[in-house]
Amino acid sequence: MLNRSELKVLSLKVKLNQSLRHEAEMEQKGVHLDQETFSCSICLDLLKDPVTIPCGHSYCMSCIQTHWDGEDGKNLHSCPQCRHTFIPRPVLVKNTMLAVLVEQLKKTGLGAAAADHCYAGAEDVVCDVCTGRKLKAVKSCLVCLASYCDKHLQRHYNVAPLKKHKLVDPSEKLQENVCSRHDEVMKMFCRTDHQCICYLCSVEEHKGHDTVSSAAERTERQKELELSRQKIQQRIKDKQKDVKALQQEAENISRCADEAAEKNRKILTELIRLLEERRSDVERQIRSKEETEVSRVKELERKLEQEMTELRRKDAEMDKLAQTHDHNQFLLQYPSVSTLKEDPDSSHVHVRPQSYFEDVTTAVSELREKLQLSLTEEWTNISLSISQTQVLLEPEPQTRTGFLRYSRQITLDPNTVNEHLSLSEENKRGTHMSQKQNYPDHPDRFSYWCQVLSRESLTGRCYWEVEWRGEYVMVAVAYKDMKRKGDSDECLFGRNDKSWALFTHSDSPFFRHNRVRSSVPGPLSSRIGVYLDHTAGILSFYSVSETMTLIHRVQTTFTKPLYAGLYIYIESTAHFPKLH
């Protein structure tokens, strides 16, 4: 029961609110009649570009157009006030007379007054005293349990008893301060039950409990809150230090990258220069050898030409002697003419096959093959070294136990599965079927390729495993907006920039992204582990047996959540085992 003092206070509150409402009605009756006459019932503001529809009601042109746009699908267009319907949609024409009247009202100050009053919108707290069209509340009173606009709040500043009331920012939750059982303001707090109560609750339902005034409890909790805030602020400071450290780390990474790029440019430029020097040296030696051998051949040619000239001369003498008719002269000259000098080079010249520098070319070709093999091997190491250059606050796990900390249970999405795949084991296993399965049409379904995506989106750090059997499967991840319909590359894992896929064929496994194919070491085990660090842009595939062997690692930037995917070939099956 209420005591006499409390009844007196409650009676005073009721009379005060009645007085305020009556006064507001008297003050606003005349003005609001005119304002409402020229206001749009949709936006509740003065008419803008007023139009009058066939039933006689007037609205802002944009307001009624928006209202009717929402009804276009019903083929009926109605008046928001009287609900009269129109077929077809009326043509709107500006009501010039009404527009002139509204402009005149604005010039006389009515428009400004409407703007100054700040009428309450749908999301605003309304003044509990205003009648008719309510104004926006600027304060709520925790004693009166009412909210007031600026005008009706003035009594709380001018009337002595009201000055002691507690004013707060406008709130729609004032009634939450009233006890639902006793209809009293809850000024007590029960520490036993951790709830706000009124005075009557403290002597009835909560009798014997640890109760204090709400103000006292607030003081205690305020102290705890301050301590919590201090801890939070300290954490913010610590994290700001971490942010600065990371920013410095980013600068160091960029600086180191610039230095490494410059050093490697110099090294590779030196290597190119060295190869150019060797190329020039080989060419110079070939040309030098060419000159020497050609000179030797020319010298032999000159000697042969001289010998042929001498032989022709001797042949001419013999021919002349043979034509001599005088036998005595013939016999006298014959000994000198018939005598032949010995041929200085009785052997014939042996011409080699035209492959004089073939051995040099062979040697250079062998060098090229060795360099190419060495460059390929070393380039793989260089690329891997670059891809493994990471700055991680938490290192990537090194053991399967470490990976299992981030394990995710994957289930396959029936809305994406191709018709030649059958799902089982609560959608954790997919099997290739020769006969089409009877699936309903769905825009997410892969229409051609035997593929399926997971229900779960993958962000942060995730790890899962895939067990496969048969010819081969593709273990993949993809963005959700990857295309599904048709047989184009845009719909096949690994053949576009929206998916990454590991091809598990036992003879020739490979990894593919955006049509770029990369060889991977094989053979692969029947269980593939996939580790994703979405934030760091890391995607790693492991061959899981007694140990975990890295198959391929991707370092990139993921811009959207990923989904696990499977491509299952003929007579093959794959599933996501439960991880322990």
C-alpha positions as CSV (number, residue, x, y, z in Angstrom):
1,M,0.0,0.0,0.0
2,L,1.1,3.6,-0.8
3,N,1.7,5.9,2.2
4,R,0.2,9.4,2.3
5,S,3.3,11.1,1.1
6,E,3.6,8.9,-2.0
7,L,-0.1,9.3,-2.8
8,K,0.3,13.1,-2.6
9,V,3.3,13.0,-5.0
10,L,1.4,10.7,-7.4
11,S,-1.6,13.0,-7.4
12,L,0.6,16.0,-8.1
13,K,2.1,14.2,-11.1
14,V,-1.3,13.5,-12.6
15,K,-2.6,17.1,-12.1
16,L,0.6,18.5,-13.6
17,N,0.4,16.4,-16.7
18,Q,-3.3,17.2,-17.2
19,S,-2.5,20.9,-16.9
20,L,0.3,20.7,-19.4
21,R,-1.8,18.8,-21.9
22,H,-4.7,21.3,-21.6
23,E,-2.4,24.3,-22.0
24,A,-0.8,22.7,-25.1
25,E,-4.2,22.2,-26.7
26,M,-5.1,25.8,-26.1
27,E,-1.8,27.0,-27.5
28,Q,-1.7,24.9,-30.6
29,K,-5.4,24.6,-31.6
30,G,-5.4,27.5,-34.0
31,V,-2.1,27.2,-35.6
32,H,-2.1,23.4,-36.2
33,L,-5.5,23.6,-37.9
34,D,-3.9,25.6,-40.7
35,Q,-0.7,23.6,-40.8
36,E,-2.5,20.3,-41.1
37,T,-4.8,21.7,-43.8
38,F,-1.8,22.3,-46.0
39,S,0.3,19.3,-45.0
40,C,0.8,16.1,-47.0
41,S,-0.6,13.1,-45.0
42,I,2.2,10.9,-46.3
43,C,5.3,12.9,-45.4
44,L,3.5,15.0,-42.7
45,D,5.2,18.1,-44.0
46,L,4.0,21.2,-45.9
47,L,3.0,20.3,-49.4
48,K,5.7,20.4,-52.1
49,D,4.5,20.6,-55.7
50,P,1.0,19.9,-54.5
51,V,-1.3,17.7,-56.7
52,T,-5.0,16.8,-56.2
53,I,-6.1,13.3,-57.1
54,P,-9.7,12.5,-58.4
55,C,-11.1,11.8,-54.9
56,G,-10.2,15.4,-53.8
57,H,-7.3,14.7,-51.5
58,S,-4.0,16.5,-52.0
59,Y,-0.4,15.3,-51.7
60,C,3.2,16.2,-52.6
61,M,3.7,15.0,-56.2
62,S,6.7,12.9,-55.2
63,C,5.0,11.3,-52.2
64,I,1.9,10.1,-54.1
65,Q,4.1,8.9,-57.1
66,T,6.2,6.8,-54.7
67,H,3.1,5.4,-53.1
68,W,1.6,4.4,-56.4
69,D,4.9,3.0,-57.7
70,G,4.6,0.5,-54.9
71,E,1.1,-0.5,-56.0
72,D,1.9,-1.0,-59.7
73,G,2.0,-4.7,-59.4
74,K,-1.6,-4.7,-58.1
75,N,-3.0,-2.8,-61.2
76,L,-4.9,-0.7,-58.6
77,H,-4.0,2.8,-57.4
78,S,-5.6,4.0,-54.2
79,C,-5.8,7.1,-52.1
80,P,-3.8,6.7,-48.8
81,Q,-6.6,8.5,-46.9
82,C,-10.0,7.4,-48.2
83,R,-8.7,4.2,-50.0
84,H,-10.7,5.1,-53.1
85,T,-9.1,3.2,-56.1
86,F,-8.5,4.4,-59.6
87,I,-8.1,2.5,-62.8
88,P,-6.0,3.4,-64.8
89,R,-3.4,5.3,-62.8
90,P,-4.4,9.0,-62.8
91,V,-2.2,11.6,-64.5
92,L,-0.8,14.0,-62.0
93,V,-1.0,17.8,-62.6
94,K,0.3,20.4,-60.2
95,N,-2.4,22.3,-58.3
96,T,-1.2,25.8,-59.0
97,M,-3.7,27.5,-56.7
98,L,-2.7,25.2,-53.8
99,A,0.9,25.7,-54.5
100,V,0.5,29.6,-54.3
101,L,-1.3,29.3,-51.0
102,V,1.5,27.1,-49.5
103,E,4.1,29.6,-50.7
104,Q,2.2,32.5,-49.1
105,L,1.9,30.5,-45.8
106,K,5.7,30.0,-45.9
107,K,6.2,33.7,-46.4
108,T,4.0,34.6,-43.4
109,G,6.1,32.4,-41.1
110,L,3.9,29.3,-40.9
111,G,6.4,27.2,-42.8
112,A,9.3,28.4,-40.7
113,A,7.3,27.7,-37.5
114,A,6.6,24.2,-38.7
115,A,10.3,23.7,-39.4
116,D,11.3,25.2,-36.0
117,H,8.9,22.9,-34.2
118,C,10.8,19.8,-35.4
119,Y,7.9,17.4,-35.7
120,A,8.7,13.8,-34.5
121,G,9.4,11.2,-37.2
122,A,9.0,7.5,-37.1
123,E,12.2,6.9,-35.2
124,D,12.0,9.9,-32.9
125,V,10.8,10.0,-29.2
126,V,7.6,12.1,-29.2
127,C,6.5,14.7,-26.6
128,D,4.0,13.1,-24.3
129,V,2.2,16.5,-23.7
130,C,1.7,17.6,-27.3
131,T,-1.7,16.9,-28.8
132,G,-2.5,16.4,-32.4
133,R,0.7,16.3,-34.4
134,K,3.4,15.6,-31.8
135,L,6.8,17.4,-31.6
136,K,10.1,15.7,-31.1
137,A,11.1,15.3,-27.4
138,V,14.3,16.9,-26.3
139,K,14.4,15.4,-22.8
140,S,12.8,12.7,-20.7
141,C,12.1,13.0,-17.0
142,L,12.8,9.9,-14.8
143,V,10.5,11.2,-12.1
144,C,7.5,12.1,-14.3
145,L,8.2,9.2,-16.6
146,A,7.3,11.4,-19.5
147,S,9.2,13.0,-22.5
148,Y,8.9,16.7,-23.4
149,C,9.5,18.9,-26.4
150,D,11.5,22.1,-25.9
151,K,8.4,24.2,-25.1
152,H,6.8,21.8,-22.6
153,L,10.1,21.2,-20.9
154,Q,10.4,24.8,-19.7
155,R,8.3,24.1,-16.6
156,H,11.1,21.8,-15.4
157,Y,13.5,24.8,-15.6
158,N,11.1,27.3,-14.1
159,V,9.0,25.5,-11.4
160,A,11.0,24.9,-8.2
161,P,9.7,21.4,-7.4
162,L,10.3,20.3,-11.0
163,K,13.9,21.5,-11.0
164,K,14.8,18.6,-8.8
165,H,13.6,16.0,-11.3
166,K,16.2,14.0,-13.2
167,L,16.3,14.8,-16.9
168,V,18.0,12.5,-19.4
169,D,18.2,12.3,-23.2
170,P,14.9,11.3,-24.9
171,S,14.1,7.7,-24.2
172,E,11.2,5.4,-25.3
173,K,12.1,3.0,-22.5
174,L,10.7,5.1,-19.6
175,Q,8.1,2.5,-18.8
176,E,10.8,0.0,-18.2
177,N,11.5,2.0,-15.0
178,V,8.0,1.2,-13.7
179,C,7.3,-2.0,-11.7
180,S,4.8,-4.1,-13.7
181,R,3.5,-5.6,-10.5
182,H,3.0,-2.5,-8.4
183,D,3.0,0.3,-11.0
184,E,5.7,2.1,-9.0
185,V,8.9,3.7,-10.1
186,M,11.7,1.1,-9.5
187,K,14.3,2.9,-7.3
188,M,15.7,-0.1,-5.6
189,F,18.1,-2.9,-6.8
190,C,18.1,-6.5,-5.6
191,R,21.6,-7.8,-5.6
192,T,20.4,-11.3,-4.8
193,D,18.3,-11.6,-8.0
194,H,20.3,-8.9,-10.0
195,Q,17.2,-6.9,-11.0
196,C,15.6,-3.5,-10.5
197,I,12.7,-3.4,-8.1
198,C,10.3,-0.9,-6.5
199,Y,10.1,-0.2,-2.7
200,L,7.0,-2.5,-2.4
201,C,9.0,-5.4,-4.1
202,S,11.7,-5.0,-1.5
203,V,9.3,-5.6,1.4
204,E,7.3,-8.3,-0.4
205,E,8.8,-10.7,-3.0
206,H,12.4,-9.7,-2.3
207,K,12.0,-9.5,1.5
208,G,15.3,-10.6,3.1
209,H,17.3,-10.1,-0.1
210,D,20.3,-7.9,-0.3
211,T,18.7,-4.7,-1.6
212,V,20.1,-1.2,-2.0
213,S,18.9,1.9,-3.7
214,S,19.5,2.0,-7.5
215,A,21.6,5.1,-7.0
216,A,23.9,3.3,-4.6
217,E,24.2,0.3,-6.8
218,R,24.9,2.6,-9.8
219,T,27.7,4.2,-7.8
220,E,29.3,0.8,-7.2
221,R,28.8,-0.4,-10.7
222,Q,30.1,3.0,-12.0
223,K,33.3,2.4,-10.1
224,E,33.6,-1.1,-11.7
225,L,32.8,0.4,-15.1
226,E,35.5,2.9,-14.7
227,L,38.0,0.2,-13.9
228,S,36.8,-1.8,-16.9
229,R,37.2,1.3,-19.0
230,Q,40.7,1.8,-17.8
231,K,41.5,-1.7,-18.8
232,I,39.9,-1.2,-22.2
233,Q,41.8,2.1,-22.7
234,Q,45.0,0.3,-21.7
235,R,44.2,-2.4,-24.2
236,I,43.6,0.3,-26.8
237,K,47.0,1.8,-26.0
238,D,48.6,-1.6,-26.3
239,K,46.9,-2.3,-29.6
240,Q,47.9,1.2,-30.8
241,K,51.5,0.2,-30.1
242,D,50.9,-3.0,-32.0
243,V,49.4,-1.1,-34.9
244,K,52.4,1.2,-35.0
245,A,54.7,-1.8,-34.8
246,L,52.8,-3.4,-37.7
247,Q,53.0,-0.1,-39.7
248,Q,56.7,0.0,-39.1
249,E,56.9,-3.7,-40.1
250,A,55.0,-2.9,-43.3
251,E,57.5,-0.1,-44.0
252,N,60.3,-2.5,-43.3
253,I,58.8,-5.1,-45.7
254,S,58.5,-2.5,-48.4
255,R,62.1,-1.3,-47.8
256,C,63.4,-4.8,-47.8
257,A,61.5,-5.6,-50.9
258,D,62.9,-2.6,-52.7
259,E,66.4,-3.6,-51.6
260,A,66.0,-7.2,-52.6
261,A,64.5,-6.2,-56.0
262,E,67.5,-3.9,-56.6
263,K,70.1,-6.5,-55.5
264,N,68.5,-9.2,-57.5
265,R,68.3,-6.9,-60.5
266,K,72.0,-6.3,-60.2
267,I,72.8,-10.0,-59.8
268,L,70.6,-11.1,-62.7
269,T,71.9,-8.2,-64.8
270,E,75.5,-9.4,-64.0
271,L,74.5,-12.9,-65.0
272,I,73.1,-11.6,-68.3
273,R,76.2,-9.6,-68.9
274,L,78.4,-12.6,-68.2
275,L,76.4,-14.7,-70.7
276,E,76.7,-11.9,-73.2
277,E,80.5,-11.9,-72.7
278,R,80.7,-15.7,-73.1
279,R,78.6,-15.4,-76.2
280,S,80.9,-12.8,-77.6
281,D,84.0,-14.8,-76.6
282,V,82.7,-18.0,-78.3
283,E,81.8,-16.0,-81.4
284,R,85.3,-14.4,-81.4
285,Q,87.0,-17.7,-81.1
286,I,84.9,-19.2,-83.9
287,R,85.8,-16.2,-86.2
288,S,89.5,-16.5,-85.3
289,K,89.5,-20.2,-86.1
290,E,87.6,-19.5,-89.3
291,E,90.3,-17.0,-90.3
292,T,93.2,-19.4,-89.6
293,E,91.7,-22.3,-91.4
294,V,90.6,-20.3,-94.4
295,S,94.1,-18.8,-94.7
296,R,95.6,-22.4,-94.6
297,V,93.2,-23.5,-97.3
298,K,94.0,-20.5,-99.4
299,E,97.7,-21.2,-99.1
300,L,97.2,-24.8,-100.2
301,E,95.1,-23.5,-103.1
302,R,97.9,-21.1,-104.2
303,K,100.5,-23.9,-104.2
304,L,98.2,-26.1,-106.2
305,E,97.7,-23.3,-108.7
306,Q,101.5,-22.9,-109.1
307,E,101.9,-26.7,-109.6
308,M,99.2,-26.7,-112.2
309,T,100.9,-23.8,-114.0
310,E,104.2,-25.7,-114.1
311,L,102.5,-28.9,-115.3
312,R,100.8,-27.0,-118.1
313,R,104.1,-25.5,-119.2
314,K,105.7,-29.0,-119.2
315,D,102.8,-30.4,-121.1
316,A,103.2,-27.7,-123.7
317,E,106.9,-28.6,-124.1
318,M,106.1,-32.3,-124.5
319,D,103.4,-31.4,-127.1
320,K,105.9,-29.3,-129.0
321,L,108.5,-32.1,-128.9
322,A,105.9,-34.6,-130.1
323,Q,105.3,-32.4,-133.1
324,T,109.0,-32.3,-134.1
325,H,109.7,-34.0,-137.5
326,D,113.5,-34.1,-137.1
327,H,114.2,-37.4,-135.4
328,N,117.6,-36.3,-134.3
329,Q,116.3,-33.2,-132.6
330,F,113.5,-35.2,-130.9
331,L,116.1,-37.6,-129.5
332,L,118.4,-34.9,-128.4
333,Q,115.6,-32.9,-126.5
334,Y,113.7,-35.9,-125.2
335,P,115.8,-36.5,-122.1
336,S,115.3,-32.9,-120.7
337,V,111.7,-32.6,-121.8
338,S,110.5,-36.0,-120.6
339,T,112.0,-35.7,-117.2
340,L,109.3,-35.0,-114.5
341,K,109.9,-33.5,-111.1
342,E,108.4,-35.4,-108.3
343,D,104.9,-34.2,-107.2
344,P,105.4,-32.4,-103.8
345,D,102.1,-33.7,-102.6
346,S,101.3,-36.9,-104.2
347,S,98.2,-37.4,-102.0
348,H,94.8,-35.9,-102.9
349,V,93.2,-33.2,-100.7
350,H,90.6,-34.7,-98.4
351,V,87.6,-32.3,-97.9
352,R,85.8,-32.7,-94.6
353,P,82.0,-32.8,-94.3
354,Q,80.6,-29.4,-93.9
355,S,80.3,-29.5,-90.1
356,Y,83.5,-27.9,-89.0
357,F,82.0,-26.2,-85.9
358,E,79.4,-28.8,-85.0
359,D,81.3,-29.9,-81.9
360,V,81.3,-26.3,-80.6
361,T,77.5,-26.0,-81.2
362,T,77.0,-29.3,-79.4
363,A,79.0,-28.2,-76.5
364,V,77.1,-24.9,-76.3
365,S,73.8,-26.8,-76.6
366,E,74.8,-29.0,-73.7
367,L,75.7,-25.9,-71.7
368,R,72.3,-24.4,-72.5
369,E,70.5,-27.5,-71.4
370,K,72.4,-27.6,-68.1
371,L,71.7,-23.9,-67.5
372,Q,68.1,-24.3,-68.4
373,L,67.7,-27.3,-66.0
374,S,69.6,-25.4,-63.3
375,L,67.6,-22.2,-63.8
376,T,64.3,-24.2,-63.7
377,E,65.2,-25.9,-60.4
378,E,66.6,-22.8,-58.9
379,W,63.7,-20.6,-60.1
380,T,61.3,-22.9,-58.4
381,N,63.3,-22.4,-55.2
382,I,63.3,-18.7,-55.7
383,S,59.6,-18.6,-56.4
384,L,58.9,-20.7,-53.3
385,S,61.2,-18.5,-51.2
386,I,59.3,-15.5,-52.3
387,S,55.9,-17.1,-51.6
388,Q,57.0,-18.3,-48.2
389,T,58.2,-14.8,-47.2
390,Q,55.4,-13.9,-44.7
391,V,54.9,-11.7,-41.7
392,L,52.4,-13.6,-39.5
393,L,51.5,-12.7,-35.9
394,E,50.7,-16.4,-35.5
395,P,52.9,-18.9,-37.5
396,E,51.3,-21.5,-39.7
397,P,50.9,-24.8,-37.9
398,Q,53.7,-27.3,-38.5
399,T,51.9,-30.5,-37.3
400,R,48.6,-32.1,-38.0
401,T,47.7,-31.5,-34.4
402,G,48.3,-27.8,-34.9
403,F,46.2,-27.7,-38.0
404,L,43.3,-29.5,-36.2
405,R,43.0,-26.5,-33.9
406,Y,41.4,-24.8,-37.0
407,S,39.4,-27.8,-38.2
408,R,36.0,-27.1,-39.9
409,Q,33.3,-29.6,-40.6
410,I,32.3,-29.3,-44.2
411,T,28.9,-30.3,-45.6
412,L,28.0,-30.2,-49.3
413,D,25.2,-28.0,-50.6
414,P,22.5,-30.0,-52.4
415,N,21.5,-26.8,-54.3
416,T,24.9,-26.7,-56.1
417,V,25.5,-30.4,-56.8
418,N,25.6,-31.6,-60.4
419,E,23.0,-34.1,-61.5
420,H,25.7,-36.8,-62.0
421,L,26.7,-36.6,-58.4
422,S,25.0,-38.3,-55.5
423,L,25.2,-37.0,-51.9
424,S,25.2,-39.2,-48.8
425,E,26.4,-39.4,-45.2
426,E,24.5,-36.3,-44.3
427,N,25.8,-34.5,-47.4
428,K,29.5,-35.1,-46.5
429,R,30.1,-37.6,-49.3
430,G,29.8,-37.2,-53.0
431,T,29.9,-40.0,-55.6
432,H,29.9,-39.9,-59.4
433,M,26.8,-41.7,-60.9
434,S,26.3,-42.8,-64.5
435,Q,22.6,-42.0,-64.2
436,K,21.4,-38.5,-63.6
437,Q,19.9,-37.8,-60.2
438,N,16.5,-36.3,-59.9
439,Y,17.4,-32.8,-58.5
440,P,15.0,-29.8,-58.7
441,D,16.1,-26.9,-60.8
442,H,18.1,-24.3,-58.9
443,P,20.1,-21.3,-60.1
444,D,23.1,-22.4,-58.0
445,R,23.4,-25.9,-59.5
446,F,26.4,-26.7,-61.7
447,S,24.7,-27.7,-65.0
448,Y,27.6,-29.3,-66.9
449,W,30.7,-30.0,-64.8
450,C,30.5,-32.7,-62.1
451,Q,31.1,-30.3,-59.2
452,V,29.6,-29.3,-55.9
453,L,30.3,-26.5,-53.3
454,S,30.0,-26.5,-49.5
455,R,27.2,-24.9,-47.5
456,E,29.7,-23.2,-45.2
457,S,31.5,-20.0,-46.1
458,L,35.2,-20.0,-45.1
459,T,37.0,-17.0,-43.6
460,G,39.7,-16.6,-41.0
461,R,41.8,-19.7,-40.4
462,C,40.2,-23.0,-41.5
463,Y,41.5,-26.6,-42.0
464,W,39.6,-29.5,-43.5
465,E,40.5,-32.9,-45.1
466,V,39.2,-34.7,-48.2
467,E,39.4,-38.5,-48.6
468,W,39.1,-39.6,-52.2
469,R,38.9,-42.9,-54.2
470,G,38.8,-43.7,-57.9
471,E,40.4,-42.2,-61.0
472,Y,40.7,-38.6,-59.6
473,V,39.0,-35.7,-58.0
474,M,39.7,-32.0,-57.8
475,V,39.9,-30.5,-54.3
476,A,39.0,-26.8,-54.7
477,V,38.0,-23.6,-53.1
478,A,35.9,-20.9,-54.9
479,Y,34.0,-17.7,-54.5
480,K,30.2,-18.0,-54.4
481,D,29.7,-15.9,-57.5
482,M,31.6,-18.4,-59.7
483,K,29.4,-19.2,-62.7
484,R,27.4,-22.4,-62.7
485,K,25.5,-22.7,-66.0
486,G,27.2,-24.1,-69.1
487,D,30.5,-25.9,-70.0
488,S,32.8,-22.8,-70.3
489,D,36.0,-22.4,-68.3
490,E,34.2,-19.8,-66.1
491,C,32.2,-22.8,-64.6
492,L,35.2,-25.2,-64.1
493,F,37.3,-25.2,-60.9
494,G,40.8,-23.8,-61.6
495,R,40.0,-22.4,-65.0
496,N,39.0,-18.9,-63.9
497,D,40.1,-16.2,-61.4
498,K,37.4,-17.2,-58.9
499,S,38.6,-20.7,-58.0
500,W,41.7,-22.7,-57.0
501,A,41.9,-26.4,-57.6
502,L,44.3,-29.4,-56.9
503,F,44.0,-32.2,-59.5
504,T,44.7,-35.5,-57.6
505,H,45.4,-37.9,-60.5
506,S,47.9,-40.4,-59.2
507,D,50.1,-40.3,-62.4
508,S,50.2,-36.5,-63.0
509,P,48.8,-34.4,-60.2
510,F,48.8,-30.6,-60.7
511,F,47.4,-27.4,-59.3
512,R,45.5,-24.8,-61.4
513,H,44.2,-21.3,-61.0
514,N,43.0,-18.9,-63.7
515,R,44.0,-21.4,-66.4
516,V,47.6,-21.4,-65.2
517,R,48.7,-25.0,-64.5
518,S,51.5,-25.8,-62.0
519,S,53.1,-29.2,-61.5
520,V,53.1,-30.7,-58.0
521,P,55.1,-33.5,-56.5
522,G,53.4,-36.9,-56.5
523,P,52.1,-39.4,-55.9
524,L,49.4,-38.0,-53.6
525,S,47.9,-39.9,-50.7
526,S,44.2,-40.7,-50.6
527,R,43.7,-38.0,-48.0
528,I,44.3,-34.3,-48.8
529,G,44.5,-31.6,-46.1
530,V,43.5,-28.1,-47.0
531,Y,44.6,-25.1,-44.8
532,L,43.2,-21.6,-45.4
533,D,44.3,-18.4,-43.8
534,H,41.9,-16.0,-45.5
535,T,43.2,-12.9,-43.9
536,A,46.8,-13.6,-44.7
537,G,45.9,-14.8,-48.2
538,I,47.4,-18.3,-47.7
539,L,45.9,-21.5,-49.2
540,S,48.0,-24.7,-48.7
541,F,47.4,-28.3,-49.8
542,Y,48.9,-31.2,-47.9
543,S,49.3,-34.9,-48.6
544,V,48.2,-36.5,-45.3
545,S,49.5,-39.9,-44.2
546,E,51.7,-40.7,-41.2
547,T,53.2,-37.2,-41.9
548,M,51.9,-34.1,-43.6
549,T,53.7,-33.3,-46.9
550,L,53.2,-29.8,-48.4
551,I,51.9,-30.2,-52.0
552,H,51.3,-26.6,-53.0
553,R,51.0,-23.2,-51.4
554,V,49.2,-20.1,-52.7
555,Q,50.0,-16.6,-51.5
556,T,47.4,-14.1,-52.7
557,T,44.7,-11.7,-51.6
558,F,41.2,-13.1,-51.0
559,T,38.5,-10.5,-51.5
560,K,35.4,-12.6,-50.5
561,P,34.5,-15.6,-48.4
562,L,35.5,-18.9,-50.0
563,Y,33.6,-22.2,-50.3
564,A,35.1,-25.7,-50.3
565,G,34.5,-27.5,-53.6
566,L,34.8,-31.0,-55.2
567,Y,35.0,-32.1,-58.8
568,I,34.4,-35.9,-58.9
569,Y,35.4,-37.9,-62.0
570,I,33.8,-41.1,-63.3
571,E,33.7,-44.0,-60.8
572,S,35.2,-41.7,-58.2
573,T,34.1,-40.7,-54.7
574,A,35.2,-38.1,-52.1
575,H,34.0,-37.1,-48.7
576,F,34.9,-34.8,-45.8
577,P,35.8,-37.1,-42.8
578,K,35.2,-36.1,-39.2
579,L,38.5,-34.8,-37.8
580,H,39.8,-35.8,-34.3
